[in-house]
Amino acid sequence: MKFIVSSSALLKQLQQISGVINTNTVLPILEDFLFDIEKTRLTVVATDLETVMKVSVEAESKETGKVCIPAKILIDSLKNIPEQPLAFNIDKHFGIEITSDNGKYKVMGENPDNFPKEPVADDTSSFKTASGVLVTAINKTLFAVSNDDLRPAMTGVFFEMDNKGLQFVATDAHRLVRYRRNDVSCPKTDSLIVPKKPLTLLKTALPNNEDEITISYNNNHLFVSHGTTQMSCRLIDARFPDYKVVIPVDNPYKLIVNKSDFQGALRRVSIFSNKSTNQVVLNIQGSELQLTAQDVDFSFEGTERMKCQYDGEDISIAFNAKFLIEVLGASDSPEVRMELSTPTKAGILKPTEQEPDEDLLMLVMPLMLNT
């Protein structure tokens, strides 16, 4: 079997899907790409058994056939070959010879019959949306996903669908993000939990623009397709916690601050906080916000003052500065509104300006104040 393909076009597509491949895998064949050539189109597949990514690239061939090629050596070599047509020649024992303008490279492939089969998209419900909608939702929620394998439901992003919109929720029990889009219409009311890894891969593989993507799902898998790129992943089979009960209904105190000034102050002050808690205390009095952190063990202390707009009684409340900084990073508006009630109730953060079709709510649990 022979085919010719552009070196730079192939490298670009392989780099999109190479993140699927784990470095320490139990099955050696999972370290390979599956090449499937059909006349003018080459399809390349990568999988880790949970997630499958597939890309297509134009190629020249008079034959059809399949072969598995070790991913690492192929990508490493393509990175160092300038743009030119590459000829791949595969013999019946899956030996691969790659010929460039000035060189010849040999690598041993594997039998494609041993490559895991990808899941079949049957009994699926599907809807279309702009690629940028999904990319934005991933960017705004992924940081709040839990890494605790003992609570599998929290190790992914919860998709809630109905005909009025699509909602994304992520929580690790310390913070929670709920991002809603009203410009997407889903076929029915449904919900599913998508793992962190495929969402991280999608974030880099999909363009942040108005390109149309198709999202399909059944009981076990999610399928996303955009142009020449397709991805499928196994869903998390668990029950997502009832996040609505932790969102406080009545937070009467309203604080408005400049987002970048607040983030900067938190970063500087948190350097002096206890490294196990990252605790920073917010003292709000009138139009002044004071941030204080201390590490008693080392006699470290940091304090900063900043202007704010505040409507409510004077309050002292403590948060993990790291969580607060990450939550603020999900907001795109120059100012954020923080809604508070008591030092033991969660603080709600919202951007002061949002697009008409989106609604972002972020929540951070407070820490016990050191008395």
DRENROZA-173234 format. One record per residue (C-alpha): residue in one letter; x, y, z. Coordinates in Angstrom, 1 decimal. Layout:
- res  x  y  z
- A  X  Y  Z
...
END
This chain:
- res  x  y  z
- M  0.0  0.0  0.0
- K  1.3  3.5  -0.9
- F  0.1  7.0  -0.3
- I  1.5  10.5  -0.6
- V  0.6  13.3  1.9
- S  1.8  16.8  2.8
- S  4.2  16.7  5.8
- S  2.9  19.9  7.4
- A  -0.8  19.1  6.8
- L  -0.3  15.7  8.4
- L  1.7  17.1  11.4
- K  -1.0  19.8  12.1
- Q  -3.8  17.1  12.2
- L  -1.8  14.6  14.2
- Q  -0.9  17.3  16.8
- Q  -4.7  17.9  17.3
- I  -5.3  14.3  18.3
- S  -2.0  13.3  19.9
- G  -3.2  14.4  23.3
- V  -5.5  11.4  23.5
- I  -2.6  9.0  23.7
- N  -1.4  8.2  27.2
- T  2.3  7.8  27.8
- N  2.1  4.8  30.2
- T  -0.6  2.6  28.6
- V  -1.2  -1.1  29.2
- L  -1.8  -1.9  25.6
- P  1.2  -1.1  23.3
- I  -1.2  -0.6  20.3
- L  -2.7  2.4  22.1
- E  0.6  4.2  21.5
- D  -0.1  4.1  17.8
- F  -2.2  6.1  15.3
- L  -4.5  4.1  13.1
- F  -4.0  5.3  9.5
- D  -7.0  4.5  7.2
- I  -6.4  5.4  3.5
- E  -9.3  5.6  1.0
- K  -8.2  6.9  -2.4
- T  -8.0  10.7  -1.8
- R  -8.6  10.8  1.9
- L  -6.5  9.7  4.8
- T  -8.3  9.3  8.2
- V  -6.1  9.1  11.4
- V  -7.5  7.8  14.7
- A  -6.1  8.0  18.2
- T  -7.7  6.4  21.3
- D  -7.1  5.6  25.0
- L  -10.2  3.3  25.1
- E  -12.3  6.0  26.8
- T  -11.8  8.8  24.2
- V  -11.5  8.5  20.5
- M  -10.4  11.4  18.2
- K  -10.4  11.2  14.4
- V  -9.1  13.6  11.8
- S  -9.0  13.6  8.0
- V  -6.4  15.0  5.6
- E  -6.1  14.9  1.8
- A  -3.8  12.3  0.4
- E  -3.0  10.7  -3.0
- S  -3.4  6.9  -3.3
- K  -4.7  4.3  -5.7
- E  -5.4  1.9  -2.9
- T  -7.4  1.5  0.3
- G  -5.9  0.0  3.4
- K  -5.1  0.4  7.1
- V  -1.9  0.4  9.2
- C  -1.0  1.4  12.8
- I  2.0  3.7  13.1
- P  3.8  4.5  16.5
- A  2.7  8.0  17.3
- K  5.8  9.4  19.1
- I  8.4  8.7  16.5
- L  6.1  9.8  13.7
- I  5.3  13.2  15.3
- D  9.0  13.7  16.3
- S  10.1  13.1  12.7
- L  7.4  15.2  11.1
- K  8.4  18.2  13.3
- N  11.8  18.1  11.8
- I  10.9  17.6  8.1
- P  10.2  20.9  6.2
- E  7.0  21.2  4.2
- Q  7.0  18.7  1.3
- P  5.1  15.7  0.0
- L  6.0  12.5  1.9
- A  5.5  9.1  0.3
- F  4.5  6.2  2.7
- N  5.1  2.7  1.5
- I  3.7  -0.2  3.6
- D  4.6  -3.8  3.0
- K  2.5  -6.8  3.9
- H  4.3  -7.2  7.3
- F  3.4  -3.6  8.2
- G  6.9  -2.3  7.7
- I  6.7  1.4  6.8
- E  9.1  3.3  4.6
- I  8.7  7.1  4.5
- T  10.4  8.8  1.6
- S  11.1  12.6  1.6
- D  13.0  14.7  -0.9
- N  16.3  13.9  0.7
- G  15.8  11.0  3.0
- K  14.3  7.6  3.7
- Y  13.0  6.6  7.1
- K  11.9  3.1  8.2
- V  9.6  2.3  11.1
- M  7.8  -0.9  12.1
- G  4.0  -0.6  12.1
- E  1.4  -2.9  13.7
- N  -1.6  -4.9  12.5
- P  -4.6  -2.6  12.3
- D  -7.0  -5.4  13.2
- N  -5.7  -5.2  16.8
- F  -6.6  -1.5  17.1
- P  -9.7  -0.9  19.4
- K  -13.0  -0.4  17.6
- E  -14.6  3.0  18.0
- P  -18.0  3.3  19.6
- V  -21.0  3.2  17.3
- A  -23.3  6.3  17.3
- D  -26.6  4.6  17.5
- D  -29.8  5.8  19.2
- T  -28.4  9.3  19.5
- S  -30.0  12.7  20.1
- S  -28.2  15.5  18.4
- F  -28.2  19.3  18.1
- K  -26.1  21.9  16.4
- T  -24.4  25.0  17.9
- A  -21.5  27.4  17.2
- S  -18.0  26.0  18.0
- G  -17.3  29.1  20.1
- V  -20.2  28.3  22.4
- L  -18.7  25.0  23.5
- V  -15.2  26.3  23.7
- T  -16.3  29.2  25.9
- A  -18.4  26.9  28.1
- I  -15.3  24.6  28.6
- N  -13.0  27.5  29.4
- K  -15.5  28.9  32.0
- T  -16.2  25.6  33.8
- L  -13.2  23.2  33.4
- F  -11.1  24.7  36.2
- A  -13.8  23.9  38.8
- V  -13.9  20.2  38.0
- S  -12.8  17.9  40.9
- N  -9.8  15.6  40.7
- D  -11.1  13.4  43.4
- D  -11.6  9.9  41.8
- L  -13.6  8.8  44.9
- R  -16.4  11.2  43.7
- P  -16.5  10.3  40.0
- A  -19.6  12.5  39.3
- M  -17.6  15.6  40.1
- T  -14.7  14.7  37.8
- G  -16.5  16.0  34.8
- V  -18.7  18.8  33.5
- F  -22.5  18.3  33.9
- F  -24.4  19.2  30.7
- E  -28.1  20.0  31.3
- M  -30.2  20.3  28.1
- D  -33.7  21.5  27.3
- N  -35.4  23.2  24.4
- K  -34.8  26.6  26.0
- G  -31.0  26.3  26.3
- L  -27.9  24.4  27.4
- Q  -26.4  24.6  30.9
- F  -22.9  23.6  32.0
- V  -22.1  23.0  35.7
- A  -18.8  22.1  37.4
- T  -18.0  21.8  41.1
- D  -15.3  20.3  43.4
- A  -17.3  21.1  46.6
- H  -15.2  24.2  47.3
- R  -16.4  26.2  44.3
- L  -19.1  25.9  41.7
- V  -19.6  27.3  38.2
- R  -22.9  27.4  36.3
- Y  -22.8  28.7  32.8
- R  -26.0  28.9  30.7
- R  -26.5  29.5  27.0
- N  -30.0  30.5  25.8
- D  -29.1  30.5  22.1
- V  -28.9  26.7  21.8
- S  -32.0  24.6  21.4
- C  -31.7  21.0  22.4
- P  -34.1  18.3  21.2
- K  -35.2  17.2  24.7
- T  -34.7  17.7  28.4
- D  -31.7  15.5  29.3
- S  -28.4  15.5  31.2
- L  -25.0  13.9  31.1
- I  -21.5  14.2  32.6
- V  -18.6  14.6  30.3
- P  -15.1  13.7  31.7
- K  -12.3  16.4  31.9
- K  -9.8  14.9  29.4
- P  -12.0  14.9  26.3
- L  -13.2  18.5  27.1
- T  -9.5  19.6  27.4
- L  -8.8  18.1  24.0
- L  -11.9  19.7  22.5
- K  -10.8  23.1  23.8
- T  -7.7  23.0  21.7
- A  -9.1  21.1  18.7
- L  -12.1  23.4  18.1
- P  -11.9  26.9  16.8
- N  -13.4  29.7  19.0
- N  -15.6  31.1  16.3
- E  -19.1  30.7  14.7
- D  -18.3  27.4  12.9
- E  -21.1  24.9  13.2
- I  -20.5  21.8  15.3
- T  -22.8  18.8  15.8
- I  -23.1  17.4  19.3
- S  -24.7  13.9  19.6
- Y  -25.1  11.6  22.6
- N  -26.6  8.4  23.7
- N  -26.7  6.6  27.1
- N  -23.0  5.9  27.1
- H  -21.1  8.2  24.8
- L  -20.8  11.8  23.6
- F  -20.0  12.6  19.9
- V  -18.7  15.9  18.7
- S  -18.0  16.6  15.0
- H  -16.5  19.7  13.3
- G  -15.3  19.7  9.7
- T  -12.6  17.0  9.4
- T  -12.3  16.5  13.2
- Q  -14.5  14.1  15.2
- M  -14.4  13.0  18.8
- S  -16.3  10.5  20.9
- C  -15.9  9.8  24.6
- R  -17.4  7.6  27.2
- L  -19.7  9.5  29.6
- I  -19.3  9.3  33.4
- D  -21.9  6.9  34.7
- A  -22.8  8.6  38.0
- R  -25.4  10.9  39.6
- F  -24.3  14.6  39.6
- P  -24.9  16.2  43.1
- D  -27.9  18.4  43.4
- Y  -26.0  21.7  43.0
- K  -29.1  23.9  43.2
- V  -29.3  23.4  47.0
- V  -25.9  25.0  47.6
- I  -26.6  28.2  45.7
- P  -27.9  30.7  48.4
- V  -31.2  32.2  47.5
- D  -30.8  35.3  49.6
- N  -27.5  37.1  49.6
- P  -28.5  40.7  50.4
- Y  -25.0  42.3  50.6
- K  -23.6  43.5  47.2
- L  -19.9  44.2  46.5
- I  -18.7  45.5  43.2
- V  -14.9  45.6  42.5
- N  -12.5  46.0  39.6
- K  -11.7  42.4  38.5
- S  -8.0  42.8  37.6
- D  -7.3  45.0  40.7
- F  -9.0  42.4  43.0
- Q  -7.1  39.5  41.3
- G  -3.8  41.4  41.6
- A  -4.3  42.2  45.3
- L  -5.3  38.6  46.0
- R  -2.1  37.3  44.3
- R  0.1  39.7  46.3
- V  -1.5  39.2  49.7
- S  -1.9  35.4  49.3
- I  1.9  35.0  49.2
- F  1.8  35.7  53.0
- S  -1.0  33.2  53.7
- N  -0.8  29.8  55.2
- K  0.2  27.4  52.4
- S  -2.2  24.7  53.3
- T  -5.3  27.0  53.3
- N  -4.3  30.0  51.2
- Q  -6.7  31.9  53.5
- V  -7.3  35.6  52.7
- V  -9.8  37.5  54.9
- L  -11.9  40.2  53.2
- N  -12.9  43.0  55.6
- I  -15.5  45.2  53.9
- Q  -16.5  48.5  55.5
- G  -18.2  51.3  53.6
- S  -16.4  51.8  50.3
- E  -13.2  50.1  51.4
- L  -12.2  46.5  51.0
- Q  -9.2  45.3  53.1
- L  -7.5  42.0  52.2
- T  -5.4  40.3  55.0
- A  -3.4  37.1  55.0
- Q  -1.1  35.7  57.6
- D  0.9  32.6  58.3
- V  1.3  32.4  62.1
- D  3.9  29.7  61.9
- F  6.4  31.9  60.1
- S  5.1  35.3  61.3
- F  4.2  36.3  57.8
- E  1.5  38.9  57.2
- G  0.2  40.8  54.2
- T  -2.5  43.5  54.0
- E  -3.9  45.6  51.2
- R  -6.7  48.1  50.8
- M  -8.7  48.9  47.7
- K  -11.8  50.9  46.7
- C  -15.1  49.1  46.1
- Q  -18.8  49.8  45.9
- Y  -20.6  48.1  48.7
- D  -24.2  47.9  49.8
- G  -24.6  46.1  53.1
- E  -23.5  45.7  56.7
- D  -19.7  45.6  57.6
- I  -18.5  42.0  57.2
- S  -15.4  39.9  57.5
- I  -15.3  36.7  55.4
- A  -12.4  34.4  54.5
- F  -11.8  32.6  51.3
- N  -9.1  30.4  49.7
- A  -7.3  33.0  47.5
- K  -6.4  30.4  44.9
- F  -10.0  29.4  44.3
- L  -11.1  33.1  44.3
- I  -8.4  34.0  41.7
- E  -9.4  31.1  39.4
- V  -13.1  31.9  39.7
- L  -12.5  35.6  38.8
- G  -10.5  34.4  35.7
- A  -13.7  32.9  34.3
- S  -15.4  36.4  34.1
- D  -14.8  38.5  31.0
- S  -16.2  41.8  32.4
- P  -13.9  44.5  33.8
- E  -15.9  44.5  37.1
- V  -17.4  41.7  39.1
- R  -20.3  41.7  41.6
- M  -20.0  39.6  44.7
- E  -23.1  38.7  46.7
- L  -22.7  37.9  50.4
- S  -24.8  37.3  53.5
- T  -22.9  35.9  56.5
- P  -19.2  34.7  57.0
- T  -20.4  31.1  56.9
- K  -22.5  31.2  53.7
- A  -21.1  30.9  50.1
- G  -20.2  34.0  48.2
- I  -21.7  34.3  44.7
- L  -19.8  36.1  42.0
- K  -21.2  37.3  38.7
- P  -19.8  39.5  35.9
- T  -21.4  43.0  35.9
- E  -21.7  42.8  32.1
- Q  -22.8  39.7  30.2
- E  -23.9  38.8  26.6
- P  -27.7  38.7  26.3
- D  -27.6  34.9  25.5
- E  -25.3  33.9  28.4
- D  -25.6  33.7  32.2
- L  -22.6  32.9  34.3
- L  -22.8  32.3  38.1
- M  -19.8  31.3  40.2
- L  -19.8  30.3  43.9
- V  -17.0  30.0  46.4
- M  -17.4  28.4  49.8
- P  -15.9  30.5  52.7
- L  -13.2  29.3  55.1
- M  -13.6  29.4  58.9
- L  -12.3  32.7  60.2
- N  -9.2  32.3  62.5
- T  -10.3  34.0  65.7
END
